[in-house]
Amino acid sequence: MIVSTAIGLLALVVGLVIGWPVLVALSIIFTIVQLVMVVAKTAVQRNDIRIAEQLAAKQRRHRRT
């Protein structure tokens, strides 16, 4: 995902240099979508860790009783 975000930023710079507003607009949209995906992936990973810790705690409590 980081590579595709870098490619989107590169396309943005190229569009600005060449003067193609459509390429610039598409690059901005693409880069924003990629950044949202990276943030969402991080949030899901944090949630998975939290849920795994909660599940492990429940299993430890269940084994004690």
Backbone as a printed PyTorch tensor [residue, N CA C, xyz], in Angstrom:
tensor([[[  0.8060,  -1.1940,   0.0000],
         [  0.0000,   0.0000,   0.0000],
         [  0.8530,   1.2630,   0.0000]],

        [[  1.9660,   1.1900,   0.6700],
         [  2.8360,   2.3620,   0.7210],
         [  3.4150,   2.6430,  -0.6660]],

        [[  3.7250,   1.5780,  -1.4000],
         [  4.2660,   1.7600,  -2.7510],
         [  3.2240,   2.4100,  -3.6530]],

        [[  1.9720,   1.9400,  -3.5700],
         [  0.9360,   2.5250,  -4.4190],
         [  0.6470,   3.9700,  -4.0180]],

        [[  0.7580,   4.2860,  -2.7390],
         [  0.5880,   5.6710,  -2.2990],
         [  1.7140,   6.5370,  -2.8720]],

        [[  2.9320,   6.0210,  -2.8550],
         [  4.0630,   6.7610,  -3.4260],
         [  3.8680,   6.9680,  -4.9270]],

        [[  3.3370,   5.9590,  -5.6120],
         [  3.0770,   6.1010,  -7.0490],
         [  2.0120,   7.1680,  -7.2900]],

        [[  0.9830,   7.1910,  -6.4370],
         [ -0.0450,   8.2280,  -6.5560],
         [  0.5180,   9.6160,  -6.3540]],

        [[  1.4020,   9.7560,  -5.3670],
         [  2.0450,  11.0560,  -5.1430],
         [  2.9410,  11.4370,  -6.3080]],

        [[  3.6370,  10.4600,  -6.8900],
         [  4.4770,  10.7210,  -8.0570],
         [  3.6270,  11.1760,  -9.2390]],

        [[  2.4840,  10.5170,  -9.4380],
         [  1.5820,  10.9250, -10.5170],
         [  1.0530,  12.3300, -10.2690]],

        [[  0.8170,  12.6710,  -9.0120],
         [  0.3710,  14.0250,  -8.6650],
         [  1.4210,  15.0540,  -9.0620]],

        [[  2.6660,  14.7850,  -8.7310],
         [  3.7530,  15.7160,  -9.0700],
         [  3.9050,  15.8270, -10.5860]],

        [[  3.8510,  14.6850, -11.2680],
         [  3.9780,  14.7040, -12.7310],
         [  2.8260,  15.4960, -13.3480]],

        [[  1.6200,  15.2840, -12.8260],
         [  0.4630,  16.0280, -13.3350],
         [  0.6040,  17.5220, -13.1190]],

        [[  1.1640,  17.9000, -11.9640],
         [  1.3860,  19.3230, -11.7030],
         [  2.4330,  19.9060, -12.6460]],

        [[  3.5020,  19.1470, -12.8900],
         [  4.5790,  19.6250, -13.7640],
         [  4.0830,  19.7450, -15.2080]],

        [[  3.3640,  18.7270, -15.6690],
         [  2.8860,  18.7220, -17.0540],
         [  1.7210,  19.6940, -17.2250]],

        [[  0.9450,  19.8690, -16.1600],
         [ -0.2020,  20.7700, -16.2490],
         [ -1.4740,  20.0600, -16.6540]],

        [[ -1.6310,  18.8110, -16.2320],
         [ -2.8360,  18.0330, -16.5490],
         [ -3.7450,  18.0080, -15.3300]],

        [[ -4.7790,  18.8080, -15.3030],
         [ -5.6390,  18.8780, -14.1130],
         [ -6.3920,  17.5770, -13.8190]],

        [[ -6.7160,  16.8130, -14.8500],
         [ -7.4180,  15.5460, -14.6250],
         [ -6.4990,  14.5630, -13.9090]],

        [[ -5.2470,  14.5030, -14.3380],
         [ -4.2870,  13.6160, -13.6790],
         [ -4.0620,  14.0540, -12.2390]],

        [[ -4.0050,  15.3310, -12.0140],
         [ -3.8270,  15.8510, -10.6530],
         [ -5.0170,  15.4650,  -9.7810]],

        [[ -6.2250,  15.6640, -10.2940],
         [ -7.4250,  15.3380,  -9.5180],
         [ -7.5040,  13.8490,  -9.2130]],

        [[ -7.2530,  13.0280, -10.2080],
         [ -7.2910,  11.5750,  -9.9900],
         [ -6.2020,  11.1340,  -9.0120]],

        [[ -5.0470,  11.7450,  -9.1030],
         [ -3.9490,  11.4030,  -8.1990],
         [ -4.2950,  11.7820,  -6.7620]],

        [[ -4.9250,  12.9310,  -6.5830],
         [ -5.3210,  13.3480,  -5.2330],
         [ -6.3390,  12.3730,  -4.6600]],

        [[ -7.3400,  12.0210,  -5.4590],
         [ -8.3590,  11.0700,  -4.9910],
         [ -7.7220,   9.7290,  -4.6650]],

        [[ -6.8710,   9.2330,  -5.5520],
         [ -6.2180,   7.9450,  -5.3370],
         [ -5.3710,   7.9580,  -4.0690]],

        [[ -4.6140,   9.0210,  -3.8660],
         [ -3.7490,   9.1210,  -2.6920],
         [ -4.5760,   9.1750,  -1.4120]],

        [[ -5.6730,   9.9100,  -1.4280],
         [ -6.5450,   9.9760,  -0.2430],
         [ -7.1230,   8.6010,   0.0690]],

        [[ -7.5730,   7.8990,  -0.9560],
         [ -8.1240,   6.5520,  -0.7470],
         [ -7.0580,   5.6260,  -0.1760]],

        [[ -5.8540,   5.6990,  -0.6910],
         [ -4.7760,   4.8530,  -0.1900],
         [ -4.4620,   5.1630,   1.2710]],

        [[ -4.4290,   6.4380,   1.6270],
         [ -4.1460,   6.8090,   3.0180],
         [ -5.2610,   6.3400,   3.9460]],

        [[ -6.5080,   6.4420,   3.4960],
         [ -7.6300,   5.9370,   4.3010],
         [ -7.5030,   4.4300,   4.4970]],

        [[ -7.0840,   3.7210,   3.4600],
         [ -6.9090,   2.2640,   3.5710],
         [ -5.7980,   1.9190,   4.5620]],

        [[ -4.7130,   2.6710,   4.5590],
         [ -3.6210,   2.4250,   5.5000],
         [ -4.1000,   2.6640,   6.9310]],

        [[ -4.8420,   3.7360,   7.1370],
         [ -5.3670,   4.0340,   8.4710],
         [ -6.3440,   2.9460,   8.9120]],

        [[ -7.2010,   2.5000,   8.0050],
         [ -8.1650,   1.4480,   8.3370],
         [ -7.4530,   0.1400,   8.6640]],

        [[ -6.4230,  -0.1890,   7.9220],
         [ -5.6650,  -1.4160,   8.1780],
         [ -5.0260,  -1.3640,   9.5650]],

        [[ -4.4770,  -0.2180,   9.9260],
         [ -3.8760,  -0.0570,  11.2410],
         [ -4.9250,  -0.2020,  12.3380]],

        [[ -6.0930,   0.3870,  12.1270],
         [ -7.1700,   0.2880,  13.1120],
         [ -7.6250,  -1.1560,  13.2840]],

        [[ -7.7330,  -1.8840,  12.2000],
         [ -8.1450,  -3.2920,  12.2670],
         [ -7.0880,  -4.1150,  13.0040]],

        [[ -5.8270,  -3.8640,  12.7420],
         [ -4.7620,  -4.6050,  13.4290],
         [ -4.7950,  -4.3280,  14.9310]],

        [[ -4.9950,  -3.0810,  15.3120],
         [ -5.0810,  -2.7460,  16.7440],
         [ -6.2880,  -3.4270,  17.3770]],

        [[ -7.4070,  -3.4210,  16.6690],
         [ -8.6100,  -4.0630,  17.1860],
         [ -8.4030,  -5.5690,  17.3230]],

        [[ -7.7470,  -6.1900,  16.3550],
         [ -7.4710,  -7.6270,  16.4380],
         [ -6.6290,  -7.9580,  17.6610]],

        [[ -5.6310,  -7.1310,  17.9400],
         [ -4.7760,  -7.3660,  19.1070],
         [ -5.5870,  -7.2240,  20.3890]],

        [[ -6.4210,  -6.1940,  20.4480],
         [ -7.2440,  -5.9670,  21.6410],
         [ -8.2220,  -7.1160,  21.8590]],

        [[ -8.8660,  -7.5700,  20.7990],
         [ -9.8210,  -8.6720,  20.9120],
         [ -9.1010,  -9.9600,  21.3120]],

        [[ -7.9230, -10.1950,  20.7700],
         [ -7.1580, -11.3940,  21.1270],
         [ -6.7760, -11.3710,  22.6050]],

        [[ -6.3970, -10.1950,  23.1090],
         [ -6.0570, -10.0810,  24.5320],
         [ -7.2790, -10.3250,  25.4110]],

        [[ -8.4250,  -9.7920,  24.9970],
         [ -9.6510, -10.0110,  25.7680],
         [-10.0420, -11.4790,  25.7600]],

        [[ -9.9130, -12.1330,  24.6150],
         [-10.2420, -13.5510,  24.5080],
         [ -9.3040, -14.3920,  25.3730]],

        [[ -8.0270, -14.0500,  25.3660],
         [ -7.0690, -14.7820,  26.1930],
         [ -7.3950, -14.6060,  27.6740]],

        [[ -7.7860, -13.4100,  28.0770],
         [ -8.1550, -13.1760,  29.4780],
         [ -9.3940, -13.9750,  29.8530]],

        [[-10.3780, -14.0460,  28.9790],
         [-11.5780, -14.8390,  29.2450],
         [-11.2430, -16.3210,  29.3600]],

        [[-10.3560, -16.7880,  28.5030],
         [ -9.9630, -18.2000,  28.5580],
         [ -9.2160, -18.5080,  29.8490]],

        [[ -8.3630, -17.5950,  30.3020],
         [ -7.6570, -17.8080,  31.5710],
         [ -8.6450, -17.8560,  32.7310]],

        [[ -9.6310, -16.9500,  32.7370],
         [-10.6470, -16.9400,  33.8040],
         [-11.4720, -18.2120,  33.7690]],

        [[-11.8010, -18.6720,  32.5690],
         [-12.6210, -19.8790,  32.4410],
         [-11.8560, -21.1050,  32.9370]],

        [[-10.5800, -21.1590,  32.7070],
         [ -9.7780, -22.3150,  33.1390],
         [ -9.5850, -22.3490,  34.6480]],

        [[ -9.6370, -21.1810,  35.2980],
         [ -9.4850, -21.1330,  36.7500],
         [-10.6830, -21.6940,  37.4730]],

        [[-11.8540, -21.5520,  36.8860],
         [-13.0680, -22.0020,  37.5740],
         [-13.3910, -23.4370,  37.3250]]])
